[in-house]
Amino acid sequence: MAGEQTTLLARLGDRLKEVRGRLTEQAGMDKVTWFRVGGPAEIMFMPADADDLATFLAALPEEVPVRVVGIGSNLLVRDGGIQGVVIRLSAKGFGEAKQLSDRQLQAGAACPDKRLAALALEAGLGGFHFYHGIPGSIGGALRMNAGANGVETRERVVEVHAVDRRGERHVLSLDDMGYAYRHSAAPGDLIFTHAIFEGVPADRDEIRAKMDEVQHHRETVQPVREKTGGSTFKNPEGTSAWKEIDKAGCRGLMVGGAQMSELHCNFMFNTGSATAYDLETLGETVRKRVRETSGISLEWEIKRIGDFSENRIVRPFLGA
């Protein structure tokens, strides 16, 4: 109990006295993720800025686990919650986007992807229209090489700034990021703070037209009004995840309050009563059926973190 000084925050004591950001105990992750499920974080820290983030990490004992979350659009937090610290970068300290030169833009890790696309339009820079349809933030885009409509983050990145678990600063080049399909080989303990991107001069009417196409496509084929988390699985080589899910008869499949979308069956959503257990069990059921139907092992694109609640453990059918 907090009154008995046994909470993690109480045990940290004066270690965090120089920290300026907001610390919250037992922070409700169901209020953070788009799925609206999940147990609480033991501590949530929202740093004031990159300096504050570095100060916090340098002061935090190495044995305390740290997780970073963005706006929660591609995240499933399990019902047992998250031990240790969840770091959530705020829009105030990490959400800025600005033009640096005639070809380069800078965006903070908490900047919504759509905001970077809008800035590129204003600057007359092409190649950023795909961000208009990705409901996430730049930090997540950098970590997973987010892409859509035939374009990926790695095509625009020049350099990425980050802080490591010890509070030390790093600047990574495009090569350092080690990008592949929906993947970055950058060390997992790095917390991205901002990045510099480069585009190509283009006619604003043409940019706007491409952005409108992206928006129309998204509204036409994706369940944008549901409590979803974007694409559930990565596209396997040579095919699309949704085609394999459909072939396996999983369009509209339900587990508890979780459902695979009828509109786009690589999207799962919370019908209103789902638990994280329901959602993860649904995903593993889909993976099993696709494997049985086509021999393909789908890989999760949604990030799943946290602990299972007692006696509610989802066991991956392939141990993956």
C-alpha positions in Angstrom: 0.0 0.0 0.0 1.1 3.5 -0.7 0.7 4.5 2.9 3.1 1.8 3.9 5.8 3.1 1.5 6.0 -0.1 -0.4 5.2 1.1 -3.9 7.9 1.3 -6.5 7.6 5.0 -6.6 8.1 5.2 -2.8 11.1 2.9 -3.0 12.7 5.1 -5.6 12.6 7.9 -3.0 14.9 10.8 -3.7 16.4 9.3 -6.9 13.9 11.1 -9.0 14.0 14.5 -7.2 15.5 16.2 -10.3 12.7 14.9 -12.6 10.3 17.6 -13.9 7.8 15.4 -15.7 4.7 13.7 -14.4 4.8 10.4 -12.5 1.5 8.5 -12.0 1.1 5.3 -10.1 -1.2 2.5 -11.3 -1.9 4.4 -14.5 -4.9 3.0 -16.4 -3.5 1.6 -19.8 -7.1 1.0 -20.9 -7.4 4.8 -21.3 -4.2 5.0 -23.4 -4.6 2.2 -26.0 -7.1 2.3 -28.9 -8.4 -1.1 -27.9 -9.4 0.3 -24.6 -8.3 -2.7 -22.7 -5.4 -3.7 -20.4 -4.3 -3.6 -16.8 -2.5 -0.6 -15.1 1.1 0.4 -15.4 3.0 0.3 -12.1 4.3 3.8 -12.9 3.7 6.0 -15.9 6.2 8.7 -16.6 5.6 11.6 -19.0 8.9 13.5 -19.4 8.8 17.2 -19.9 11.4 17.1 -22.7 14.4 15.1 -23.9 16.6 16.4 -21.1 14.1 15.4 -18.5 13.9 11.9 -20.1 17.7 11.5 -20.0 17.7 12.7 -16.3 15.0 10.2 -15.4 16.7 7.2 -17.1 20.0 8.0 -15.6 18.5 8.0 -12.1 16.3 4.9 -12.6 17.9 1.7 -11.2 18.9 -0.7 -14.1 16.8 -3.5 -12.7 13.5 -1.6 -13.1 11.9 -2.6 -16.4 11.0 0.2 -18.8 8.5 0.2 -21.7 7.7 3.0 -24.1 4.3 3.7 -25.6 3.1 6.2 -28.1 -0.5 7.1 -28.7 -1.5 3.5 -28.3 -2.8 2.8 -31.8 -0.8 -0.3 -32.4 -0.6 -1.7 -28.9 -2.3 -4.4 -26.9 -1.7 -4.3 -23.1 -2.5 -7.5 -21.3 -5.0 -7.6 -18.4 -2.4 -8.1 -15.7 -0.9 -4.8 -16.4 2.8 -3.7 -16.7 5.4 -4.0 -14.0 8.0 -1.2 -13.8 7.8 2.0 -15.7 5.9 2.9 -18.8 7.3 6.0 -20.5 4.8 8.0 -22.6 6.2 10.9 -24.5 3.9 13.9 -24.4 2.8 16.1 -27.3 4.0 19.2 -25.3 7.6 18.0 -25.1 7.9 15.7 -28.1 5.1 16.6 -30.5 6.7 19.4 -32.5 7.1 19.3 -36.3 9.0 22.0 -38.2 10.7 22.7 -41.5 14.5 22.8 -41.3 15.3 23.6 -45.0 13.9 23.4 -48.5 14.0 19.6 -48.4 14.2 18.6 -44.7 11.6 18.4 -41.9 12.0 17.5 -38.2 9.4 15.7 -36.1 9.3 14.7 -32.5 8.5 11.1 -31.5 5.1 12.1 -30.2 4.2 14.0 -33.4 1.2 12.3 -35.1 2.0 10.9 -38.5 -0.8 12.9 -40.0 0.8 16.1 -38.7 4.1 15.4 -40.5 2.1 14.7 -43.7 0.3 18.1 -43.3 3.6 19.9 -42.7 5.1 18.3 -45.8 2.1 19.5 -47.8 2.6 23.0 -46.5 6.3 22.9 -47.4 5.6 21.5 -50.8 7.6 18.3 -50.1 6.5 15.1 -51.7 6.9 11.5 -50.4 5.1 12.0 -47.1 1.5 11.5 -48.2 1.4 7.9 -46.9 1.7 9.2 -43.3 -1.7 10.8 -43.8 -3.4 7.4 -43.4 -1.3 6.0 -40.5 -3.0 6.5 -37.1 0.1 6.5 -35.1 3.0 8.7 -34.0 6.5 9.2 -35.4 8.2 7.2 -32.6 6.3 4.1 -33.6 6.8 4.8 -37.2 10.6 4.9 -36.7 10.6 1.8 -34.6 8.6 -0.4 -37.0 9.4 1.2 -40.3 5.8 2.1 -40.7 4.5 2.3 -44.3 1.4 2.4 -46.5 0.5 2.9 -50.1 3.8 1.6 -51.3 6.0 3.9 -49.3 7.9 3.2 -46.1 9.5 5.3 -43.3 13.0 4.3 -44.3 12.6 6.2 -47.6 12.3 9.5 -45.8 14.6 9.2 -42.8 17.9 11.0 -42.6 18.8 10.7 -38.9 17.2 9.7 -35.7 17.9 11.1 -32.2 17.5 8.8 -29.1 18.2 8.3 -25.4 19.4 4.9 -24.1 18.5 3.2 -20.9 21.4 4.8 -19.1 20.3 8.3 -20.1 22.9 8.8 -22.8 22.2 10.5 -26.1 22.6 8.9 -29.5 22.3 10.1 -33.2 21.6 7.3 -35.6 22.0 7.4 -39.4 19.6 5.6 -41.8 22.1 2.7 -42.0 22.2 2.5 -38.2 18.5 2.0 -38.1 18.8 -1.3 -40.0 15.4 -1.1 -41.6 13.5 -4.1 -43.1 9.8 -4.7 -43.6 8.0 -3.4 -40.5 11.2 -3.7 -38.5 14.2 -1.7 -37.3 17.4 -3.3 -36.0 18.2 -0.3 -33.8 18.9 -1.4 -30.1 15.6 -2.0 -28.3 16.6 0.1 -25.3 16.8 3.3 -27.4 13.9 5.7 -26.9 13.6 7.9 -30.0 13.0 11.6 -29.3 12.9 13.1 -32.7 14.1 12.5 -36.3 15.0 14.4 -39.4 13.3 13.5 -42.7 13.9 14.5 -46.3 11.4 14.9 -49.1 11.4 16.0 -52.7 9.9 19.3 -54.0 6.5 18.6 -55.5 3.3 20.5 -56.5 1.0 21.0 -53.6 -2.1 20.1 -55.6 -0.4 16.7 -56.5 0.5 16.1 -52.9 -3.0 16.9 -51.7 -4.5 14.6 -54.3 -2.3 11.7 -53.1 -3.3 12.5 -49.5 -7.0 12.4 -50.5 -6.5 9.1 -52.2 -4.9 7.7 -49.0 -7.8 9.0 -46.9 -10.5 7.7 -49.3 -8.8 4.2 -49.4 -8.6 4.1 -45.6 -12.2 5.1 -45.1 -13.4 2.7 -47.7 -11.6 -0.5 -46.7 -10.7 -0.1 -43.0 -12.9 0.0 -39.9 -11.8 3.5 -38.9 -14.7 4.0 -36.4 -14.0 0.9 -34.3 -11.8 0.3 -31.3 -9.1 -1.3 -33.3 -5.2 -1.3 -33.5 -4.5 -1.1 -37.2 -3.2 -4.1 -39.1 -3.1 -7.2 -36.8 -0.5 -9.2 -38.7 2.4 -8.4 -41.0 1.9 -9.3 -44.7 3.7 -12.6 -45.4 6.1 -12.7 -48.4 4.2 -13.1 -51.6 0.7 -12.6 -50.3 -1.5 -10.4 -48.0 -2.4 -11.2 -44.5 -6.1 -10.4 -45.1 -6.2 -12.8 -48.0 -4.9 -15.7 -45.9 -7.2 -14.8 -43.0 -10.2 -14.7 -45.4 -9.2 -18.0 -47.0 -9.1 -19.6 -43.5 -12.7 -18.5 -42.9 -11.8 -16.0 -40.2 -13.6 -12.9 -41.5 -15.9 -11.7 -38.7 -14.6 -14.4 -36.3 -15.3 -13.6 -32.6 -13.8 -14.6 -29.3 -15.7 -13.0 -26.4 -16.0 -9.3 -27.2 -13.2 -9.3 -29.8 -13.9 -9.6 -33.5 -12.0 -9.7 -36.8 -13.5 -7.0 -39.0 -16.0 -8.0 -41.7 -14.8 -5.0 -43.7 -11.0 -5.7 -43.5 -10.3 -9.0 -41.9 -6.7 -8.2 -40.9 -8.2 -5.7 -38.4 -9.4 -6.9 -35.0 -11.5 -4.7 -32.8 -13.2 -4.4 -29.4 -17.0 -4.7 -29.8 -17.3 -3.0 -26.4 -16.9 -5.8 -23.9 -13.6 -7.4 -25.0 -10.7 -8.0 -22.6 -7.1 -8.2 -23.7 -7.3 -11.9 -23.3 -10.2 -12.0 -25.8 -8.2 -10.0 -28.3 -5.0 -12.0 -28.0 -6.8 -15.3 -28.0 -8.6 -14.3 -31.2 -5.3 -13.4 -32.8 -3.8 -16.7 -31.9 -6.9 -18.6 -33.2 -6.6 -16.8 -36.5 -2.9 -17.7 -36.7 -3.7 -21.3 -36.0 -6.4 -21.5 -38.7 -4.2 -19.8 -41.3 -1.4 -22.2 -40.6 -3.7 -25.1 -41.0 -5.2 -23.7 -44.2 -2.2 -22.4 -46.1 0.9 -23.4 -44.1 1.7 -19.7 -43.4 2.7 -18.6 -40.0 1.4 -15.0 -39.6 3.5 -12.6 -37.5 1.9 -10.2 -35.2 2.2 -6.5 -36.2 0.4 -5.3 -33.1 2.7 -5.0 -30.1 1.6 -7.0 -27.1 3.1 -6.1 -23.7 2.4 -6.7 -20.0 1.4 -9.6 -17.8 -1.4 -12.0 -18.1 -4.0 -12.0 -15.3 -4.2 -15.1 -13.2 -5.3 -18.2 -15.1 -5.8 -16.2 -18.3 -2.7 -17.0 -20.2 -2.8 -17.1 -24.0 -0.4 -19.7 -25.3 0.9 -19.0 -28.8 0.1 -22.1 -30.9 3.6 -22.2 -32.5 5.5 -20.9 -29.5 6.2 -17.6 -31.3 
